[in-house]
Amino acid sequence: MTGEIHRQAVSIANPQGFHMRPMAAFVEAANRYPSCVVTVTRAGMAPVNGKSMLMLMGLVAEQGTDLVIEVSGPRAAEALATLLQVIQRNYDEVNEPSC
Amino acid sequence: MRMSEFVIREAISANLSAGQKEGVIREMVENLRLAGYFKGNESEDVVKAILKRELLSSTGIGDGVAIPHAKHGSVDRMVGAVAVAPAGVPFDSVDNDPVFVFVMLVSPQERPSEHLRALEGVSRCLKDKTFVQSLRNAANPQQIWDLICNHDRA
């Protein structure tokens, strides 16, 4: 089953958008699955490598932007569930820098 | 957003003297102050904001690059500084490697869109490894500015 692609759409809820701190957490989580291929796609754009901060920075995903996360490889379903949790977490606790 | 739209030409350094994280941040903020940004204690406040952000997670994103940043009320538009440390500086980066190229961003409060678009401009340049190597080889700030402008036009 390692060739199966697991895919989930997600809307960015954070008012600050998909900024550097969630991106770093996303990349860190994606790299916990070294044998998986992780891509993130914004409508109208080519998929980008979900294990690269520089590539994720190109998404410009503001609040409300719809992204599609795709994972393939061993433990892909688990990786996708982890990545969804990471991207949907609240990173902007009160009085903390949000970027 | 293109890098040349927010990088302050007078706040570019081709040869950082600092050898550790706080020193790098102080030196780059000072370069912005000398370029005419921040008044009174604002520059110290910006340093503290950037250091506080670094405590949450390092902005050293790997491959010898870091993007220290913060929001601050002293600016009414995105301002950026660029610096190169030829010998590299430890920055707690994700890959644990030293950082050679720094892009600092100071953005106004509550302009998340501008911040994200600036990050896109930075990524467009820094994912080009030839560009990053050229920055590292630059002899002076003018060469760095020319590299940024040429990349933006490409």
gemmi code that builds the backbone of each chain (N, CA, C; Angstrom):
import gemmi

chains = {
    "A": [
        ("MET", (0.812, -1.211, 0.000), (0.000, 0.000, 0.000), (0.848, 1.266, 0.000)),
        ("THR", (2.207, 1.098, -0.081), (3.043, 2.288, 0.066), (2.914, 3.239, -1.114)),
        ("GLY", (2.380, 2.744, -2.256), (2.259, 3.615, -3.415), (1.002, 4.463, -3.405)),
        ("GLU", (0.112, 4.198, -2.475), (-1.164, 4.922, -2.433), (-0.955, 6.368, -1.993)),
        ("ILE", (-1.642, 7.270, -2.660), (-1.548, 8.682, -2.289), (-2.684, 9.024, -1.342)),
        ("HIS", (-2.339, 9.586, -0.207), (-3.341, 10.055, 0.747), (-3.425, 11.579, 0.599)),
        ("ARG", (-4.637, 12.053, 0.502), (-4.827, 13.459, 0.120), (-5.915, 14.080, 0.981)),
        ("GLN", (-5.713, 15.316, 1.395), (-6.738, 16.011, 2.185), (-6.674, 17.517, 1.886)),
        ("ALA", (-7.825, 18.105, 1.657), (-7.887, 19.560, 1.497), (-8.006, 20.198, 2.872)),
        ("VAL", (-7.422, 21.372, 3.019), (-7.494, 22.090, 4.291), (-7.566, 23.589, 3.996)),
        ("SER", (-8.367, 24.275, 4.791), (-8.462, 25.731, 4.652), (-7.678, 26.376, 5.794)),
        ("ILE", (-6.849, 27.346, 5.468), (-6.024, 27.996, 6.501), (-6.916, 28.861, 7.392)),
        ("ALA", (-6.973, 28.509, 8.664), (-7.854, 29.221, 9.600), (-7.139, 30.363, 10.329)),
        ("ASN", (-5.842, 30.260, 10.440), (-5.076, 31.240, 11.206), (-5.198, 32.638, 10.576)),
        ("PRO", (-5.588, 33.649, 11.348), (-5.707, 35.005, 10.790), (-4.396, 35.534, 10.211)),
        ("GLN", (-3.271, 34.981, 10.690), (-1.965, 35.414, 10.179), (-1.554, 34.610, 8.950)),
        ("GLY", (-2.389, 33.670, 8.558), (-2.052, 32.838, 7.409), (-1.088, 31.722, 7.777)),
        ("PHE", (-0.626, 31.022, 6.750), (0.344, 29.929, 6.930), (1.719, 30.584, 6.959)),
        ("HIS", (2.120, 31.032, 8.176), (3.345, 31.833, 8.298), (4.510, 30.940, 8.715)),
        ("MET", (5.628, 31.557, 9.074), (6.871, 30.778, 9.207), (6.850, 29.757, 10.335)),
        ("ARG", (6.169, 30.099, 11.434), (6.216, 29.162, 12.562), (5.426, 27.884, 12.247)),
        ("PRO", (4.189, 27.995, 11.766), (3.519, 26.765, 11.344), (4.229, 26.043, 10.205)),
        ("MET", (4.826, 26.828, 9.310), (5.585, 26.171, 8.227), (6.728, 25.345, 8.791)),
        ("ALA", (7.468, 25.924, 9.763), (8.609, 25.201, 10.344), (8.119, 23.935, 11.040)),
        ("ALA", (6.982, 24.047, 11.737), (6.429, 22.870, 12.423), (5.995, 21.826, 11.397)),
        ("PHE", (5.431, 22.299, 10.280), (4.973, 21.400, 9.216), (6.163, 20.644, 8.622)),
        ("VAL", (7.227, 21.374, 8.330), (8.416, 20.758, 7.735), (9.038, 19.767, 8.712)),
        ("GLU", (9.077, 20.171, 9.980), (9.655, 19.274, 10.990), (8.835, 17.983, 11.074)),
        ("ALA", (7.517, 18.118, 11.055), (6.648, 16.940, 11.124), (6.801, 16.085, 9.862)),
        ("ALA", (6.851, 16.737, 8.710), (6.983, 15.992, 7.441), (8.284, 15.198, 7.414)),
        ("ASN", (9.318, 15.775, 7.978), (10.621, 15.097, 7.960), (10.716, 13.974, 8.984)),
        ("ARG", (9.681, 13.833, 9.833), (9.644, 12.672, 10.719), (9.263, 11.420, 9.923)),
        ("TYR", (8.860, 11.638, 8.675), (8.489, 10.523, 7.794), (9.426, 10.560, 6.582)),
        ("PRO", (10.684, 10.173, 6.791), (11.697, 10.366, 5.741), (11.418, 9.613, 4.451)),
        ("SER", (10.636, 8.546, 4.535), (10.384, 7.776, 3.315), (9.131, 8.239, 2.586)),
        ("CYS", (8.435, 9.221, 3.149), (7.220, 9.735, 2.504), (7.551, 10.922, 1.597)),
        ("VAL", (6.778, 11.029, 0.537), (6.807, 12.237, -0.291), (5.618, 13.086, 0.126)),
        ("VAL", (5.873, 14.339, 0.470), (4.810, 15.246, 0.928), (4.766, 16.441, -0.015)),
        ("THR", (3.600, 16.706, -0.571), (3.447, 17.916, -1.387), (2.267, 18.728, -0.878)),
        ("VAL", (2.344, 20.027, -1.112), (1.255, 20.932, -0.761), (0.919, 21.724, -2.015)),
        ("THR", (-0.363, 21.788, -2.317), (-0.780, 22.463, -3.552), (-1.808, 23.541, -3.242)),
        ("ARG", (-1.578, 24.703, -3.800), (-2.572, 25.775, -3.772), (-3.202, 25.835, -5.157)),
        ("ALA", (-4.500, 26.020, -5.225), (-5.197, 26.009, -6.513), (-4.520, 26.957, -7.495)),
        ("GLY", (-4.298, 26.448, -8.686), (-3.700, 27.271, -9.727), (-2.190, 27.287, -9.716)),
        ("MET", (-1.599, 26.635, -8.720), (-0.140, 26.615, -8.627), (0.358, 25.173, -8.686)),
        ("ALA", (1.621, 25.019, -9.039), (2.220, 23.679, -9.049), (2.406, 23.204, -7.609)),
        ("PRO", (2.328, 21.888, -7.379), (2.587, 21.365, -6.037), (4.003, 21.727, -5.594)),
        ("VAL", (4.159, 21.969, -4.279), (5.500, 22.254, -3.753), (5.881, 21.188, -2.735)),
        ("ASN", (7.169, 21.026, -2.561), (7.710, 20.048, -1.620), (7.373, 20.466, -0.191)),
        ("GLY", (6.619, 19.635, 0.502), (6.200, 19.942, 1.865), (7.284, 19.768, 2.898)),
        ("LYS", (8.474, 19.360, 2.461), (9.596, 19.213, 3.400), (10.582, 20.364, 3.267)),
        ("SER", (10.206, 21.393, 2.514), (11.100, 22.526, 2.276), (10.435, 23.833, 2.690)),
        ("MET", (11.056, 24.531, 3.649), (10.522, 25.832, 4.058), (10.470, 26.806, 2.880)),
        ("LEU", (11.565, 26.842, 2.107), (11.613, 27.815, 1.018), (10.499, 27.582, 0.008)),
        ("MET", (10.152, 26.305, -0.222), (9.078, 26.025, -1.170), (7.719, 26.397, -0.570)),
        ("LEU", (7.512, 26.100, 0.703), (6.233, 26.447, 1.346), (6.042, 27.960, 1.392)),
        ("MET", (7.141, 28.702, 1.542), (7.044, 30.161, 1.589), (6.469, 30.730, 0.293)),
        ("GLY", (6.606, 29.971, -0.777), (6.081, 30.431, -2.057), (4.571, 30.333, -2.178)),
        ("LEU", (3.912, 29.710, -1.212), (2.466, 29.493, -1.316), (1.649, 30.767, -1.052)),
        ("VAL", (2.166, 31.668, -0.221), (1.434, 32.884, 0.178), (-0.003, 32.515, 0.583)),
        ("ALA", (-0.097, 31.621, 1.563), (-1.419, 31.117, 1.963), (-1.983, 31.956, 3.113)),
        ("GLU", (-2.829, 32.901, 2.761), (-3.476, 33.739, 3.771), (-4.644, 32.990, 4.402)),
        ("GLN", (-5.226, 33.596, 5.418), (-6.409, 32.993, 6.045), (-7.478, 32.746, 4.974)),
        ("GLY", (-8.039, 31.554, 4.995), (-9.082, 31.215, 4.036), (-8.568, 30.533, 2.775)),
        ("THR", (-7.252, 30.504, 2.602), (-6.692, 29.842, 1.418), (-6.875, 28.327, 1.533)),
        ("ASP", (-7.319, 27.724, 0.447), (-7.470, 26.264, 0.421), (-6.202, 25.619, -0.121)),
        ("LEU", (-5.696, 24.664, 0.642), (-4.510, 23.913, 0.224), (-4.864, 22.436, 0.191)),
        ("VAL", (-4.136, 21.689, -0.610), (-4.298, 20.231, -0.626), (-2.964, 19.609, -0.243)),
        ("ILE", (-3.005, 18.786, 0.800), (-1.803, 18.065, 1.234), (-1.880, 16.652, 0.680)),
        ("GLU", (-0.797, 16.217, 0.059), (-0.730, 14.848, -0.458), (0.488, 14.155, 0.127)),
        ("VAL", (0.280, 12.921, 0.566), (1.388, 12.146, 1.125), (1.368, 10.753, 0.496)),
        ("SER", (2.539, 10.290, 0.106), (2.664, 8.906, -0.354), (3.888, 8.277, 0.287)),
        ("GLY", (3.850, 6.977, 0.421), (4.964, 6.264, 1.025), (4.528, 5.523, 2.278)),
        ("PRO", (5.502, 4.912, 2.966), (5.164, 4.149, 4.175), (4.544, 5.045, 5.238)),
        ("ARG", (3.529, 4.566, 5.906), (2.825, 5.288, 6.986), (2.259, 6.623, 6.484)),
        ("ALA", (1.844, 6.642, 5.219), (1.360, 7.899, 4.645), (0.096, 8.400, 5.348)),
        ("ALA", (-0.798, 7.495, 5.709), (-2.045, 7.923, 6.360), (-1.742, 8.582, 7.703)),
        ("GLU", (-0.819, 7.972, 8.435), (-0.434, 8.545, 9.729), (0.251, 9.905, 9.534)),
        ("ALA", (1.124, 9.976, 8.546), (1.824, 11.243, 8.274), (0.823, 12.338, 7.925)),
        ("LEU", (-0.152, 12.000, 7.085), (-1.147, 12.999, 6.683), (-1.942, 13.493, 7.898)),
        ("ALA", (-2.334, 12.574, 8.773), (-3.082, 12.970, 9.973), (-2.243, 13.901, 10.846)),
        ("THR", (-0.948, 13.587, 10.973), (-0.048, 14.436, 11.768), (0.067, 15.826, 11.145)),
        ("LEU", (0.239, 15.868, 9.845), (0.416, 17.154, 9.158), (-0.846, 18.007, 9.236)),
        ("LEU", (-2.002, 17.361, 9.179), (-3.260, 18.111, 9.306), (-3.376, 18.742, 10.686)),
        ("GLN", (-2.984, 17.972, 11.703), (-2.997, 18.524, 13.069), (-2.075, 19.734, 13.171)),
        ("VAL", (-0.887, 19.595, 12.586), (0.115, 20.665, 12.679), (-0.376, 21.925, 11.984)),
        ("ILE", (-0.964, 21.772, 10.810), (-1.338, 22.960, 10.025), (-2.589, 23.641, 10.609)),
        ("GLN", (-3.361, 22.872, 11.373), (-4.597, 23.440, 11.931), (-4.418, 23.936, 13.371)),
        ("ARG", (-3.204, 23.730, 13.932), (-2.962, 24.155, 15.314), (-2.968, 25.693, 15.404)),
        ("ASN", (-3.316, 26.193, 16.587), (-3.281, 27.638, 16.798), (-1.870, 28.048, 17.217)),
        ("TYR", (-1.217, 28.854, 16.384), (0.152, 29.287, 16.683), (0.193, 30.709, 17.213)),
        ("ASP", (-0.933, 31.312, 17.399), (-0.944, 32.737, 17.731), (-1.575, 32.986, 19.076)),
        ("GLU", (-0.974, 32.339, 20.082), (-1.459, 32.528, 21.424), (-1.385, 34.011, 21.791)),
        ("VAL", (-2.249, 34.416, 22.687), (-2.347, 35.826, 23.056), (-0.979, 36.343, 23.489)),
        ("ASN", (-0.655, 37.550, 22.993), (0.578, 38.259, 23.364), (1.857, 37.595, 22.867)),
        ("GLU", (1.723, 36.642, 21.969), (2.933, 36.066, 21.395), (3.138, 36.623, 19.990)),
        ("PRO", (4.387, 36.758, 19.560), (4.602, 37.170, 18.173), (3.937, 36.160, 17.243)),
        ("SER", (3.325, 36.640, 16.199), (2.536, 35.742, 15.369), (3.232, 35.355, 14.083)),
        ("CYS", (4.445, 35.830, 13.891), (5.057, 35.520, 12.610), (6.209, 34.543, 12.760)),
    ],
    "B": [
        ("MET", (5.896, 39.813, -3.730), (6.591, 41.088, -3.554), (8.089, 40.879, -3.821)),
        ("ARG", (8.670, 41.740, -4.642), (10.080, 41.581, -4.965), (10.953, 42.032, -3.790)),
        ("MET", (12.109, 41.380, -3.643), (12.996, 41.741, -2.530), (13.430, 43.204, -2.609)),
        ("SER", (13.639, 43.687, -3.831), (14.101, 45.080, -3.963), (13.027, 46.083, -3.541)),
        ("GLU", (11.794, 45.621, -3.351), (10.727, 46.521, -2.904), (10.765, 46.749, -1.396)),
        ("PHE", (11.398, 45.847, -0.649), (11.402, 46.044, 0.808), (12.796, 46.027, 1.434)),
        ("VAL", (13.790, 45.511, 0.712), (15.154, 45.561, 1.257), (15.657, 47.004, 1.164)),
        ("ILE", (16.177, 47.494, 2.281), (16.713, 48.857, 2.319), (18.170, 48.805, 1.854)),
        ("ARG", (18.399, 49.475, 0.745), (19.719, 49.394, 0.101), (20.849, 49.773, 1.061)),
        ("GLU", (20.586, 50.762, 1.904), (21.634, 51.246, 2.827), (21.801, 50.327, 4.039)),
        ("ALA", (20.972, 49.295, 4.128), (21.060, 48.383, 5.280), (21.540, 47.005, 4.848)),
        ("ILE", (22.437, 46.992, 3.881), (23.014, 45.735, 3.396), (24.452, 45.630, 3.898)),
        ("SER", (24.820, 44.461, 4.364), (26.196, 44.229, 4.810), (26.744, 42.997, 4.110)),
        ("ALA", (27.942, 43.130, 3.560), (28.578, 41.983, 2.881), (29.532, 41.249, 3.802)),
        ("ASN", (29.702, 41.770, 5.010), (30.729, 41.176, 5.874), (30.369, 41.429, 7.342)),
        ("LEU", (29.378, 40.674, 7.832), (28.970, 40.832, 9.230), (30.146, 40.536, 10.150)),
        ("SER", (30.260, 41.319, 11.204), (31.363, 41.053, 12.136), (30.919, 40.155, 13.286)),
        ("ALA", (29.598, 40.110, 13.556), (29.101, 39.312, 14.688), (29.337, 37.827, 14.454)),
        ("GLY", (29.554, 37.126, 15.562), (29.817, 35.698, 15.438), (28.793, 34.838, 16.148)),
        ("GLN", (27.720, 35.473, 16.662), (26.652, 34.681, 17.299), (25.305, 35.362, 17.035)),
        ("LYS", (24.225, 34.616, 17.365), (22.888, 35.024, 16.932), (22.517, 36.442, 17.371)),
        ("GLU", (22.630, 36.727, 18.663), (22.184, 38.049, 19.124), (22.991, 39.164, 18.453)),
        ("GLY", (24.288, 38.910, 18.284), (25.136, 39.909, 17.646), (24.710, 40.181, 16.207)),
        ("VAL", (24.349, 39.131, 15.493), (23.891, 39.294, 14.106), (22.642, 40.170, 14.076)),
        ("ILE", (21.698, 39.858, 14.963), (20.436, 40.598, 14.977), (20.686, 42.064, 15.347)),
        ("ARG", (21.530, 42.285, 16.347), (21.844, 43.670, 16.738), (22.509, 44.430, 15.588)),
        ("GLU", (23.433, 43.789, 14.911), (24.160, 44.453, 13.824), (23.220, 44.813, 12.672)),
        ("MET", (22.300, 43.903, 12.353), (21.384, 44.169, 11.235), (20.370, 45.253, 11.592)),
        ("VAL", (19.870, 45.225, 12.830), (18.938, 46.280, 13.255), (19.667, 47.628, 13.270)),
        ("GLU", (20.915, 47.616, 13.695), (21.703, 48.853, 13.690), (21.880, 49.376, 12.258)),
        ("ASN", (22.061, 48.460, 11.315), (22.177, 48.890, 9.915), (20.894, 49.576, 9.449)),
        ("LEU", (19.748, 49.058, 9.898), (18.478, 49.707, 9.542), (18.377, 51.076, 10.234)),
        ("ARG", (18.817, 51.141, 11.481), (18.758, 52.424, 12.200), (19.640, 53.463, 11.496)),
        ("LEU", (20.827, 53.040, 11.120), (21.738, 53.967, 10.429), (21.168, 54.394, 9.075)),
        ("ALA", (20.295, 53.554, 8.525), (19.659, 53.883, 7.237), (18.456, 54.808, 7.435)),
        ("GLY", (18.163, 55.150, 8.689), (17.100, 56.126, 8.942), (15.829, 55.563, 9.543)),
        ("TYR", (15.843, 54.293, 9.919), (14.658, 53.685, 10.521), (14.825, 53.632, 12.038)),
        ("PHE", (13.703, 53.674, 12.727), (13.634, 53.576, 14.201), (14.156, 54.871, 14.872)),
        ("LYS", (13.468, 55.224, 15.949), (13.850, 56.419, 16.715), (14.007, 56.030, 18.170)),
        ("GLY", (14.832, 56.771, 18.890), (14.983, 56.562, 20.326), (15.289, 55.120, 20.666)),
        ("ASN", (14.439, 54.568, 21.543), (14.669, 53.187, 21.987), (14.052, 52.149, 21.052)),
        ("GLU", (13.493, 52.601, 19.933), (12.789, 51.650, 19.056), (13.700, 50.534, 18.566)),
        ("SER", (14.960, 50.866, 18.261), (15.821, 49.818, 17.694), (16.082, 48.724, 18.733)),
        ("GLU", (16.252, 49.110, 19.998), (16.445, 48.091, 21.034), (15.181, 47.246, 21.185)),
        ("ASP", (14.042, 47.903, 21.051), (12.763, 47.201, 21.139), (12.603, 46.199, 19.983)),
        ("VAL", (13.062, 46.599, 18.809), (12.998, 45.703, 17.644), (13.924, 44.504, 17.863)),
        ("VAL", (15.117, 44.769, 18.392), (16.047, 43.669, 18.695), (15.377, 42.676, 19.625)),
        ("LYS", (14.738, 43.192, 20.681), (14.092, 42.305, 21.653), (12.961, 41.507, 21.007)),
        ("ALA", (12.188, 42.163, 20.137), (11.074, 41.470, 19.470), (11.588, 40.333, 18.589)),
        ("ILE", (12.693, 40.600, 17.889), (13.247, 39.567, 16.998), (13.838, 38.420, 17.821)),
        ("LEU", (14.521, 38.759, 18.915), (15.081, 37.706, 19.780), (13.966, 36.872, 20.407)),
        ("LYS", (12.870, 37.544, 20.776), (11.733, 36.821, 21.370), (11.156, 35.844, 20.362)),
        ("ARG", (11.060, 36.286, 19.119), (10.564, 35.402, 18.065), (11.512, 34.210, 17.853)),
        ("GLU", (12.805, 34.467, 17.943), (13.775, 33.374, 17.764), (13.644, 32.320, 18.859)),
        ("LEU", (13.205, 32.757, 20.045), (13.048, 31.803, 21.139), (11.927, 30.795, 20.856)),
        ("LEU", (10.938, 31.218, 20.078), (9.818, 30.319, 19.762), (10.271, 29.202, 18.830)),
        ("SER", (11.067, 29.550, 17.849), (11.718, 28.570, 16.967), (12.686, 29.358, 16.099)),
        ("SER", (13.822, 28.763, 15.819), (14.815, 29.483, 15.025), (14.293, 29.759, 13.623)),
        ("THR", (14.660, 30.929, 13.102), (14.317, 31.231, 11.708), (15.447, 30.809, 10.764)),
        ("GLY", (16.389, 30.041, 11.303), (17.403, 29.435, 10.434), (16.758, 28.257, 9.720)),
        ("ILE", (16.472, 28.441, 8.427), (15.632, 27.458, 7.725), (16.447, 26.391, 7.008)),
        ("GLY", (17.771, 26.410, 7.216), (18.618, 25.414, 6.576), (19.296, 25.950, 5.328)),
        ("ASP", (20.255, 25.168, 4.820), (21.007, 25.557, 3.622), (21.719, 26.897, 3.776)),
        ("GLY", (22.096, 27.223, 5.021), (22.892, 28.433, 5.242), (22.118, 29.730, 5.218)),
        ("VAL", (20.793, 29.639, 5.389), (19.932, 30.823, 5.268), (19.091, 31.016, 6.533)),
        ("ALA", (18.920, 32.269, 6.955), (18.009, 32.573, 8.070), (17.202, 33.824, 7.740)),
        ("ILE", (15.986, 33.862, 8.292), (15.086, 34.994, 8.037), (14.572, 35.523, 9.380)),
        ("PRO", (15.427, 36.141, 10.187), (14.951, 36.700, 11.461), (13.939, 37.814, 11.195)),
        ("HIS", (12.874, 37.853, 11.995), (11.830, 38.834, 11.700), (10.967, 39.118, 12.917)),
        ("ALA", (10.237, 40.201, 12.842), (9.259, 40.549, 13.876), (8.326, 41.610, 13.324)),
        ("LYS", (7.192, 41.735, 13.999), (6.309, 42.858, 13.706), (6.640, 43.955, 14.700)),
        ("HIS", (6.551, 45.197, 14.227), (6.836, 46.296, 15.143), (6.130, 47.560, 14.671)),
        ("GLY", (5.610, 48.287, 15.645), (4.832, 49.480, 15.332), (5.646, 50.648, 14.811)),
        ("SER", (6.959, 50.535, 14.830), (7.788, 51.664, 14.386), (7.861, 51.781, 12.871)),
        ("VAL", (7.392, 50.768, 12.168), (7.441, 50.841, 10.698), (6.012, 50.851, 10.140)),
        ("ASP", (5.844, 51.592, 9.067), (4.512, 51.617, 8.452), (4.494, 50.871, 7.129)),
        ("ARG", (5.621, 50.249, 6.817), (5.693, 49.347, 5.666), (6.768, 48.313, 5.954)),
        ("MET", (6.735, 47.236, 5.196), (7.738, 46.191, 5.358), (9.119, 46.762, 5.055)),
        ("VAL", (10.065, 46.574, 5.971), (11.443, 46.947, 5.687), (12.336, 45.732, 5.908)),
        ("GLY", (13.334, 45.602, 5.086), (14.213, 44.452, 5.173), (15.678, 44.838, 5.128)),
        ("ALA", (16.496, 44.003, 5.723), (17.949, 44.159, 5.652), (18.528, 42.830, 5.192)),
        ("VAL", (19.644, 42.898, 4.505), (20.322, 41.678, 4.050), (21.760, 41.724, 4.557)),
        ("ALA", (22.237, 40.602, 5.022), (23.622, 40.547, 5.488), (24.226, 39.191, 5.154)),
        ("VAL", (25.516, 39.225, 4.893), (26.264, 38.000, 4.619), (27.368, 37.865, 5.666)),
        ("ALA", (27.483, 36.676, 6.214), (28.561, 36.361, 7.156), (29.460, 35.345, 6.465)),
        ("PRO", (30.567, 35.780, 5.888), (31.384, 34.863, 5.067), (31.845, 33.619, 5.815)),
        ("ALA", (32.070, 33.737, 7.120), (32.561, 32.579, 7.877), (31.418, 31.729, 8.434)),
        ("GLY", (30.184, 32.219, 8.334), (29.041, 31.494, 8.880), (28.881, 31.751, 10.370)),
        ("VAL", (27.630, 31.702, 10.826), (27.305, 31.961, 12.231), (26.360, 30.856, 12.716)),
        ("PRO", (26.622, 30.270, 13.889), (25.667, 29.300, 14.439), (24.339, 30.000, 14.730)),
        ("PHE", (23.222, 29.402, 14.303), (21.936, 30.103, 14.431), (20.826, 29.146, 14.851)),
        ("ASP", (21.191, 28.002, 15.404), (20.189, 26.997, 15.814), (19.322, 26.562, 14.633)),
        ("SER", (19.908, 26.505, 13.452), (19.129, 26.198, 12.245), (18.590, 24.775, 12.261)),
        ("VAL", (17.571, 24.555, 11.453), (16.939, 23.231, 11.419), (17.926, 22.131, 11.032)),
        ("ASP", (18.916, 22.483, 10.214), (19.895, 21.466, 9.820), (21.180, 21.546, 10.653)),
        ("ASN", (21.153, 22.407, 11.679), (22.303, 22.585, 12.584), (23.544, 23.157, 11.896)),
        ("ASP", (23.425, 23.562, 10.658), (24.570, 24.136, 9.961), (24.636, 25.647, 10.190)),
        ("PRO", (25.823, 26.232, 10.055), (25.928, 27.695, 10.223), (25.180, 28.441, 9.128)),
        ("VAL", (24.854, 29.693, 9.423), (24.135, 30.526, 8.461), (25.099, 31.535, 7.847)),
        ("PHE", (24.981, 31.684, 6.537), (25.842, 32.614, 5.807), (25.047, 33.810, 5.271)),
        ("VAL", (23.771, 33.591, 4.988), (22.943, 34.652, 4.384), (21.748, 34.933, 5.286)),
        ("PHE", (21.589, 36.206, 5.661), (20.483, 36.618, 6.535), (19.604, 37.626, 5.801)),
        ("VAL", (18.300, 37.402, 5.868), (17.339, 38.395, 5.381), (16.446, 38.741, 6.561)),
        ("MET", (16.550, 39.964, 7.048), (15.750, 40.400, 8.201), (14.512, 41.153, 7.711)),
        ("LEU", (13.365, 40.836, 8.307), (12.116, 41.504, 7.945), (11.512, 42.147, 9.188)),
        ("VAL", (11.171, 43.422, 9.085), (10.428, 44.100, 10.148), (9.151, 44.612, 9.499)),
        ("SER", (8.024, 44.090, 9.975), (6.770, 44.427, 9.292), (5.811, 45.137, 10.231)),
        ("PRO", (4.917, 45.934, 9.671), (3.926, 46.629, 10.497), (2.986, 45.624, 11.162)),
        ("GLN", (2.374, 46.069, 12.242), (1.393, 45.218, 12.913), (0.209, 44.968, 11.979)),
        ("GLU", (-0.380, 43.814, 12.103), (-1.643, 43.484, 11.422), (-1.602, 43.671, 9.909)),
        ("ARG", (-0.531, 43.260, 9.302), (-0.487, 43.205, 7.823), (0.009, 41.836, 7.408)),
        ("PRO", (-0.710, 40.791, 7.782), (-0.219, 39.439, 7.501), (-0.007, 39.177, 6.011)),
        ("SER", (-0.818, 39.793, 5.186), (-0.703, 39.545, 3.755), (0.648, 40.045, 3.237)),
        ("GLU", (1.025, 41.243, 3.687), (2.297, 41.827, 3.247), (3.463, 40.943, 3.693)),
        ("HIS", (3.357, 40.445, 4.912), (4.416, 39.577, 5.442), (4.548, 38.317, 4.591)),
        ("LEU", (3.420, 37.690, 4.265), (3.460, 36.456, 3.474), (3.997, 36.718, 2.068)),
        ("ARG", (3.635, 37.866, 1.511), (4.111, 38.173, 0.158), (5.613, 38.478, 0.158)),
        ("ALA", (6.091, 39.072, 1.250), (7.532, 39.303, 1.362), (8.274, 37.971, 1.477)),
        ("LEU", (7.716, 37.045, 2.255), (8.343, 35.725, 2.371), (8.417, 35.045, 1.007)),
        ("GLU", (7.385, 35.245, 0.203), (7.388, 34.642, -1.141), (8.517, 35.239, -1.982)),
        ("GLY", (8.714, 36.549, -1.842), (9.810, 37.200, -2.572), (11.170, 36.684, -2.127)),
        ("VAL", (11.308, 36.485, -0.823), (12.567, 35.955, -0.288), (12.788, 34.540, -0.809)),
        ("SER", (11.716, 33.741, -0.785), (11.861, 32.342, -1.212), (12.227, 32.262, -2.684)),
        ("ARG", (11.631, 33.144, -3.493), (11.911, 33.108, -4.936), (13.409, 33.305, -5.190)),
        ("CYS", (14.020, 34.182, -4.402), (15.460, 34.415, -4.568), (16.294, 33.299, -3.939)),
        ("LEU", (15.968, 32.947, -2.699), (16.884, 32.083, -1.943), (16.798, 30.612, -2.331)),
        ("LYS", (15.739, 30.223, -3.037), (15.722, 28.821, -3.487), (16.614, 28.636, -4.716)),
        ("ASP", (17.108, 29.745, -5.239), (18.070, 29.711, -6.340), (19.470, 29.617, -5.731)),
        ("LYS", (20.035, 28.425, -5.747), (21.316, 28.198, -5.063), (22.450, 29.016, -5.684)),
        ("THR", (22.360, 29.260, -6.982), (23.383, 30.083, -7.629), (23.341, 31.510, -7.087)),
        ("PHE", (22.106, 32.003, -6.877), (21.940, 33.348, -6.318), (22.526, 33.418, -4.911)),
        ("VAL", (22.233, 32.402, -4.092), (22.729, 32.391, -2.708), (24.258, 32.353, -2.709)),
        ("GLN", (24.820, 31.536, -3.587), (26.285, 31.467, -3.648), (26.863, 32.801, -4.100)),
        ("SER", (26.182, 33.459, -5.019), (26.661, 34.769, -5.485), (26.619, 35.789, -4.352)),
        ("LEU", (25.563, 35.730, -3.534), (25.507, 36.633, -2.374), (26.711, 36.386, -1.472)),
        ("ARG", (26.989, 35.107, -1.239), (28.094, 34.763, -0.332), (29.435, 35.234, -0.883)),
        ("ASN", (29.533, 35.319, -2.201), (30.796, 35.736, -2.813), (30.893, 37.246, -3.004)),
        ("ALA", (29.810, 37.964, -2.708), (29.796, 39.407, -2.983), (30.847, 40.124, -2.138)),
        ("ALA", (31.513, 41.076, -2.764), (32.602, 41.772, -2.080), (32.111, 42.980, -1.295)),
        ("ASN", (30.955, 43.503, -1.660), (30.478, 44.725, -0.984), (28.956, 44.833, -1.116)),
        ("PRO", (28.330, 45.749, -0.353), (26.868, 45.887, -0.376), (26.314, 46.208, -1.759)),
        ("GLN", (27.054, 46.991, -2.539), (26.567, 47.342, -3.879), (26.387, 46.084, -4.738)),
        ("GLN", (27.332, 45.158, -4.633), (27.206, 43.915, -5.408), (25.972, 43.127, -4.970)),
        ("ILE", (25.708, 43.119, -3.666), (24.524, 42.398, -3.165), (23.254, 43.063, -3.696)),
        ("TRP", (23.225, 44.374, -3.653), (22.054, 45.105, -4.160), (21.850, 44.809, -5.650)),
        ("ASP", (22.947, 44.811, -6.413), (22.838, 44.539, -7.857), (22.324, 43.114, -8.101)),
        ("LEU", (22.803, 42.166, -7.302), (22.336, 40.779, -7.442), (20.836, 40.679, -7.183)),
        ("ILE", (20.374, 41.364, -6.132), (18.946, 41.334, -5.793), (18.125, 41.943, -6.930)),
        ("CYS", (18.558, 43.104, -7.415), (17.801, 43.784, -8.474), (17.792, 42.945, -9.755)),
        ("ASN", (18.931, 42.364, -10.087), (19.002, 41.548, -11.304), (18.104, 40.313, -11.180)),
        ("HIS", (18.085, 39.697, -9.990), (17.243, 38.516, -9.801), (15.773, 38.911, -9.876)),
        ("ASP", (15.424, 40.046, -9.314), (14.037, 40.501, -9.359), (13.578, 40.768, -10.793)),
        ("ARG", (14.493, 41.229, -11.620), (14.134, 41.545, -13.006), (14.058, 40.307, -13.886)),
        ("ALA", (14.716, 39.226, -13.454), (14.816, 38.012, -14.298), (13.455, 37.344, -14.457)),
    ],
}
model = gemmi.Model(1)
for chain_id, residues in chains.items():
    chain = gemmi.Chain(chain_id)
    for i, (resn, *xyz) in enumerate(residues, 1):
        res = gemmi.Residue()
        res.name, res.seqid = resn, gemmi.SeqId(i, " ")
        for name, pos in zip(("N", "CA", "C"), xyz):
            atom = gemmi.Atom()
            atom.name, atom.element = name, gemmi.Element(name[0])
            atom.pos, atom.b_iso = gemmi.Position(*pos), 0.0
            res.add_atom(atom)
        chain.add_residue(res)
    model.add_chain(chain)
structure = gemmi.Structure()
structure.add_model(model)
structure.setup_entities()
